[in-house]
Amino acid sequence: MSQDFFTETVLPIKNKLYRFALSITSSSAEAEDIVQEVLVKIWQKKQDWDKVTNMEAWGMRMTRNLSIDKLRSKHKRVVELDTSYNGSDNVTPERIVQSKDTFNHIKKLMNELPEKQKAAMQLRDIEGYSYKEISEALEIPLSQVKIYLFRARTAIRKKLLKSSLHE
C-alpha cells in the first residue's frame, strides 16, 4: 500500500519540488540532490503520512528548508528561476525574443528581493499556488503571504519603471 501511495501521491509533485529547489539554489545538480533527499525523507517517514493533511505542502516545506540550508552552508544568495515560455501560434519571433528579455529582466529583479518575498512570488506567480498553499509551504500566516507578495510586486514594479525611464 505505501509504495502505491508514494507512486500516486508523492512522485507526481517531484517536478514542482525540483523547480522550487532550482529557484532557490540556482543549481540544477543541487536541486536534483535536494529533491532526491526530500523524496527519501518522505519515504522514511511513511509512518507519519496519515498525519499529513497536504503532502505537496509538506514536500515543499522540506524542499525549502533543505535548499536554504544548502545556501547557508555555501554562503550563497543567488536565486535564479526556471525559464520557460508558453507562446501561442500567432506570436512573432520578435515578440518571443522581447518576452524572453522581459522575463529575464524580471528574474534579475527577483534575485534582488529578500528571500521570503522571492519564495512567495515564485510559488504564486510562477508555480500558480494559492495563497493558502503558499502559507502552508512557507509556514507563515496567510496575511504575511499577502504582505510579501505586495512588497515584492511593488519593488519589481518600481524597478521596472525606473529601468524603462533610463532606456
JOCOR-V791846 format. One record per residue. N is the residue number from 1. PSI is psi in degrees with one decimal (999 if undefined). Layout:
n:N psi:PSI
n:N psi:PSI
This chain:
n:1 psi:-44.4
n:2 psi:-34.3
n:3 psi:-40.7
n:4 psi:-43.4
n:5 psi:-44.4
n:6 psi:-45.9
n:7 psi:-39.5
n:8 psi:-28.4
n:9 psi:-41.8
n:10 psi:-49.0
n:11 psi:-35.6
n:12 psi:-19.5
n:13 psi:1.6
n:14 psi:-33.4
n:15 psi:-37.5
n:16 psi:-41.7
n:17 psi:-41.8
n:18 psi:-48.7
n:19 psi:-38.5
n:20 psi:-45.3
n:21 psi:-41.2
n:22 psi:-38.5
n:23 psi:-25.1
n:24 psi:-43.4
n:25 psi:-23.8
n:26 psi:14.8
n:27 psi:120.2
n:28 psi:-43.2
n:29 psi:-44.7
n:30 psi:-41.2
n:31 psi:-42.1
n:32 psi:-43.4
n:33 psi:-42.6
n:34 psi:-46.3
n:35 psi:-41.9
n:36 psi:-42.9
n:37 psi:-41.3
n:38 psi:-45.5
n:39 psi:-39.6
n:40 psi:-44.1
n:41 psi:-41.6
n:42 psi:-43.3
n:43 psi:-42.8
n:44 psi:-24.0
n:45 psi:29.3
n:46 psi:-23.5
n:47 psi:-17.5
n:48 psi:-1.5
n:49 psi:-35.8
n:50 psi:-18.8
n:51 psi:-14.4
n:52 psi:121.4
n:53 psi:-28.6
n:54 psi:98.6
n:55 psi:-38.1
n:56 psi:-44.7
n:57 psi:-39.3
n:58 psi:-45.6
n:59 psi:-40.6
n:60 psi:-40.3
n:61 psi:-45.0
n:62 psi:-42.4
n:63 psi:-45.8
n:64 psi:-48.7
n:65 psi:-44.1
n:66 psi:-39.7
n:67 psi:-44.9
n:68 psi:-39.4
n:69 psi:-42.5
n:70 psi:-41.4
n:71 psi:-44.5
n:72 psi:-39.2
n:73 psi:-24.5
n:74 psi:0.6
n:75 psi:44.4
n:76 psi:147.9
n:77 psi:10.5
n:78 psi:132.7
n:79 psi:128.2
n:80 psi:136.5
n:81 psi:154.5
n:82 psi:126.0
n:83 psi:128.1
n:84 psi:155.9
n:85 psi:127.8
n:86 psi:93.0
n:87 psi:165.2
n:88 psi:172.8
n:89 psi:-28.4
n:90 psi:20.0
n:91 psi:133.1
n:92 psi:158.8
n:93 psi:-34.5
n:94 psi:-40.9
n:95 psi:-36.5
n:96 psi:-47.2
n:97 psi:-44.2
n:98 psi:-42.4
n:99 psi:-41.7
n:100 psi:-40.0
n:101 psi:-44.3
n:102 psi:-44.9
n:103 psi:-43.5
n:104 psi:-37.5
n:105 psi:-43.0
n:106 psi:-38.3
n:107 psi:-43.9
n:108 psi:-41.3
n:109 psi:-37.5
n:110 psi:-31.9
n:111 psi:-24.8
n:112 psi:-10.0
n:113 psi:155.4
n:114 psi:151.9
n:115 psi:-47.3
n:116 psi:-34.0
n:117 psi:-41.8
n:118 psi:-46.5
n:119 psi:-45.3
n:120 psi:-43.7
n:121 psi:-40.1
n:122 psi:-49.2
n:123 psi:-40.8
n:124 psi:-55.4
n:125 psi:-24.2
n:126 psi:-48.3
n:127 psi:-19.4
n:128 psi:23.9
n:129 psi:153.2
n:130 psi:164.8
n:131 psi:-41.2
n:132 psi:-42.5
n:133 psi:-37.9
n:134 psi:-42.5
n:135 psi:-44.4
n:136 psi:-43.2
n:137 psi:-38.8
n:138 psi:-3.6
n:139 psi:50.3
n:140 psi:157.2
n:141 psi:153.4
n:142 psi:-40.0
n:143 psi:-35.1
n:144 psi:-34.7
n:145 psi:-46.9
n:146 psi:-38.8
n:147 psi:-47.1
n:148 psi:-44.5
n:149 psi:-42.6
n:150 psi:-47.3
n:151 psi:-41.6
n:152 psi:-47.1
n:153 psi:-39.1
n:154 psi:-44.7
n:155 psi:-43.9
n:156 psi:-41.4
n:157 psi:-45.5
n:158 psi:-43.7
n:159 psi:-36.4
n:160 psi:-43.2
n:161 psi:-42.9
n:162 psi:-44.1
n:163 psi:-32.2
n:164 psi:-26.7
n:165 psi:-27.7
n:166 psi:-3.2
n:167 psi:999
